[in-house]
């Protein structure tokens, strides 16, 4: 029977603790949280909504429809648009 020593148990927990600390650092230092503190929660969501709307407009009008088309047809359309 293999019985782990107390030292190996501590060493095995270190990666988990590092991961938890890293997640805590990322959560507390995200731009959204800093924006919330500076602008307030409502302004932060309005800015997010404007960015989402801009993405929607870009995708709606600039990205070609690819449903039911072959890769060759899509490539031909993209090459034609570039030229």
C-alpha positions as CSV (number, residue, x, y, z in Angstrom):
1,X,0.0,0.0,0.0
2,X,1.3,3.4,-0.9
3,X,0.8,6.0,1.8
4,X,1.5,9.6,0.8
5,X,3.6,11.6,3.1
6,X,2.3,14.9,4.6
7,X,4.8,16.8,2.5
8,X,3.4,15.4,-0.7
9,X,-0.1,16.2,0.3
10,X,0.9,19.9,0.8
11,X,2.7,19.9,-2.5
12,X,-0.3,18.5,-4.3
13,X,-2.5,21.3,-3.0
14,X,-0.2,24.1,-4.2
15,X,-1.3,24.1,-7.9
16,X,-4.9,24.3,-6.7
17,X,-4.2,27.2,-4.5
18,X,-2.3,29.0,-7.3
19,X,-5.3,28.5,-9.5
20,X,-7.6,30.0,-7.0
21,X,-5.4,32.9,-6.4
22,X,-5.0,33.5,-10.1
23,X,-8.8,33.4,-10.6
24,X,-9.2,35.9,-7.7
25,X,-6.6,38.2,-9.3
26,X,-8.3,38.0,-12.7
27,X,-11.7,38.6,-11.2
28,X,-10.7,41.7,-9.2
29,X,-8.7,43.3,-12.0
30,X,-11.0,42.9,-15.0
31,X,-11.8,46.1,-16.9
32,X,-15.5,45.7,-16.4
33,X,-15.1,45.8,-12.6
34,X,-12.8,48.9,-12.9
35,X,-15.4,50.6,-15.2
36,X,-18.1,49.7,-12.7
37,X,-16.2,51.4,-9.9
38,X,-15.4,54.5,-12.0
39,X,-18.6,55.0,-14.1
40,X,-21.2,53.0,-12.2
41,X,-23.1,49.9,-13.1
42,X,-25.6,51.5,-15.5
43,X,-23.1,53.3,-17.6
44,X,-21.0,50.1,-17.8
45,X,-23.9,48.1,-19.2
46,X,-24.8,50.9,-21.6
47,X,-21.2,50.9,-23.0
48,X,-21.4,47.1,-23.3
49,X,-24.7,47.3,-25.1
50,X,-23.3,49.9,-27.6
51,X,-20.3,47.6,-28.3
52,X,-22.7,44.6,-28.8
53,X,-24.8,46.7,-31.2
54,X,-21.7,47.7,-33.2
55,X,-20.6,44.0,-33.4
56,X,-24.2,43.1,-34.6
57,X,-24.2,45.8,-37.3
58,X,-20.7,44.7,-38.5
59,X,-21.6,41.1,-38.7
60,X,-25.0,41.7,-40.3
61,X,-23.6,43.9,-43.1
62,X,-20.0,42.8,-43.6
63,X,-20.0,39.0,-43.0
64,X,-21.3,36.9,-45.9
65,X,-24.0,34.3,-45.4
66,X,-22.5,30.8,-45.5
67,X,-25.4,28.6,-44.8
68,X,-25.8,25.8,-47.3
69,X,-22.7,26.9,-49.4
70,X,-19.6,25.0,-50.1
71,X,-16.1,26.1,-48.9
72,X,-15.1,26.7,-52.5
73,X,-18.1,29.0,-53.2
74,X,-17.4,31.0,-50.0
75,X,-13.7,31.4,-50.9
76,X,-14.7,32.6,-54.4
77,X,-17.0,35.2,-53.0
78,X,-14.3,36.4,-50.5
79,X,-11.7,36.6,-53.3
80,X,-14.1,38.5,-55.5
81,X,-14.8,41.0,-52.8
82,X,-11.0,41.6,-52.2
83,X,-10.3,42.3,-55.8
